[in-house]
Amino acid sequence: MLEKEYPEEGDLVMCSVKEVFPYGAFVILDEYNKEGMIHIKEISSSWVKNIRNHVREGQKIVCKVLKVDASKNHIDLSLRRVTSQQKKTKVQEFKREKKGEKLLELYATNIGEDFKGIIHDIGVPLVNKYGDLYAAFEDVSTKGKGILKGLIDEKYIDGLFDIIATNVENPLISITGHITLESYSGNGVNVIKEALITARDKFKDKVEDVEIRNEGSPKYSIHIVAEDYKTAESVLRDIAEMAIAHVQNNEGKGSFKRS
């Protein structure tokens, strides 16, 4: 649900490969309907003997924006700088965005209004508040249409709520990360225990559930249950970073890895 014409440097974007040539590839940025280029040096971190072993026409890929020159309509992209977790998260976000847009388009058709106008009047305010159109619909599905008041024109609320109530479920999602914590102080066991409990208690109210398990010292798993991936990912990383910082401040070290 975008109104801006170009992405920003550092953004992750969904792309469709348009043309592959010996020294790179041209792609279409699906969310912007703009063409971008991936130079062969940005295809893979390893040596590229045959570029077609890495990308092919029609393939959907996630790229990182390196440079944007709007005056020349030129966008430089990288495939190799996208981690597997970033790719997974972006694909999930893109699918949710498309689901939200499909429902909004259905609503526009039902009331006989221009889709672009509905995007501006409904989509943009909801994305500005929730960051994700489908997340807004899930919240409405859970809490009722009253939360739409003050966000969008009241003439849209009842009809939009009917679409949401019919088409949107609000299943909880779960994710897991793994953290390694070691403390060399005299009470290292208590330091680690305090780090995990303090971090868990600080952020647990932001999600449905947080569970931390001992996987065999010094390894622990952090399991998050939340209403959406964006919140779950944020809380998972916040807990891990806070726990690691606590241990580092007490003669220790730590590391985090997303499952």
N, C-alpha and C positions, 0 to 999 in steps of 0.2 A: 504494500500500500504506500506507494511513493509519489511525491509531488516534485521532488528535485530531479533535475534533468540528468545529472552526472553523479557517479559515486565519488567518494572521497578517498584520498590515498590511505592505504591500510585497510580499507573495507574488504570483506569477503563477499564474493559475488558468484551466483550460479551462472554458468555459461554453457552454450551449445557450440560444439566445434563445427565451424563452417567450412574451413579449408586447411589442409595440412600441406606444407611444402618443406623442402629440405632444411631450411634454417628457422623454422618456427611454425606457428599456426594462427589463423584468424578465427575468432570466436564471436558469437553474439551474446552480449550480456542480457540474460533473460528478463531481469527486473527493470532494465532501462531501454531495451531495444536499441542498443548501441553496439558498434563493432569495436573489438579490442584485439590486441596482438600479444602473443606469447613468443618471445625470442627463444631459440633453441637452448640457450644457456639457462633459461628459467623453466625448462620442461622438467628436468630431474636433477637431483643432487649428484647422481652418478653419471658416468660418461654415456652419452646418447649415441649409439651406433646407428640405430634406425629409429627415427622419430615416430614412425607408425607403430612401433612396439609400445609406445606410451600414450599416444592420442590418435583418434581416428574421427573422420567426418561423422557428424550426428551424435557423437558421444556427449553426455552431460558431465561436466566437471565443475569443481569449485576452485576459483582462483583468488589470489590476493592482488589488490590494485596497487601498483607501484608508482604510477604517474598518470596525471590527467591534464591534458592540454585542450580545454574546451574550444579555444579559438581555431584549432586545427582538427577538432573532433577526433582526437587521438588519445587512446587509453592503452598504457602498457600494463601487462599482467604477468603474474608468476603462478605456476602450478607447483613448483618444488617447495615453495615457502609455506604451503598449507599443510598442517599436521593432520594425521588421520582423525584425531578427535575434533579438530576444527571443521573438517569435511563432514563428519557425521552430524555435528550440531547444526551446521549450515543447511544441510539437506533436510533435516527435520524442520527447521525454521521455515524453509522455502515451501515445503509441503503444507505446513500449517497456514502459511500466508495465502497459498492458492485455495485452500479449503475455505478460508474466511472470505476471500474475494468472490468465490463461486456463490456463497450464500448471499452476499451483498448484491451480486448481480441478479440472483433469483428474486430478491426483494424488489430491486429496481424494475424488473420485468413485471412483477405482480402489480405494482402501482402505476406502471406506465410512465416512469420518469427516466431521464437520461442517466446512464450508469456513471459517467464522469461527475455529474452533479451530485449523485449520491455518495460517491467516494469523497468528494469535498465536504459535504454536509454531515456525513456519518462516519465514514472510514477514517478520515484524518483526525477528528477529535478523539476517537477511540484509540487509535494508534498512539497519539500523543500522550494519552494517560496510561495505557497498558503496554506500549511498545510492540504489541502483537494483536492484530485484529481478532484472531481466533481465541486468544486468551481473554479478550474482552467478552466475546460471546460465551465462553465457558463460565466466566464470572456471572454473567446475566443468567445463564442456565442454573447456576447454583443459588444465587442470592435473589433473583427475581428482577423484574423490569424496573423496579424503583431506582436502581442504581444508574439508570440511563438519564434520569431527570437532571437537568443542568448541564448534561454533556452534549445532548443532541436536541433538536427541535421536538417538542412534544407530539407534533403531528405524525412523527415517524415511529414513536415508541411501541404502540400496540401491534402494528403490522410487523415490525422487526422482531418483536418478542415472539410472535406466532411462528416465524421462520426459525428462530433460535430454539424454541421449545420443541419443535418437530424434528430438527436436524442435528442438534448439538448434545452430545453426552459429555460428561465431565469426569472421565476416568482418572484416577491417580496414577502417576508415573513414579518409577523408582530408578535410582542410579547408585553406583558404588565407586568409591575411590580407595586407594591403598596408601597408607602413610607409614613411614619408617621413622621411629624416634629412639634416640640413644642419649643417655645422660651419664656423665662420668663423675657427678658429684656424689657425696657420701649417701645421700638419700635419693638416688636417681630414680628408683621405682616410684616414690611418691611424687617426684617432679613430673614424671610422665603421666601419672594418673591425674594429677591436678591439671595438667595442660589439656588433656582430653576432656575432662569433665567441665572445666571452665569454658572451653571453646564450644562444646556441645550446648551448654546451658545458655550461652549468650545468643545463639542463633536459632535454637530449636523452635521458638515461637513463630518463626517465619515460614515454617513448613509443617506438613502433617506429622512427620515422625523422623527422628534421628536415632540411629543405632550404631554403636561403636563396638567392634568385636576384636578380641585379642587373637591374632592369627599365629601366634608364636613369637615371643619377643625377639627382635624389636619391631615386628610387623603388626599393623592394625588395619582393619577395614572400617570405612565410614559409609553407612548405608542411609540414603536420603529418600523419603517419600514425600512428594509434593504434587501440586495441581498442574504444574507445567515445568518443562525442561529448563527454561531460563532461570527460574527461581531456584530449582534444585541445583543446577550447576553453580550458581552464585553462592549459595549457602555451603555447598560442599567445599568449594575453594576457600571461603572465609574461615570455616572451621579448621581446615588443614593449615592455612597460613598462620592462624592465631596459635594453634598448638605447637607448630614448629618454632615460631618466634619465642614462645614461653620456654621451650626446652633450650634453645640457643642462648637465651639469657641466663641459663642455669647450667653452664658447662656441658652443653650437649649439642647435638646436631639432628637434622631431620630432612626428609625428602618426601615428595608426594607424587603419586602416579594415578592418573584417571584410568579406570578399567575400560 
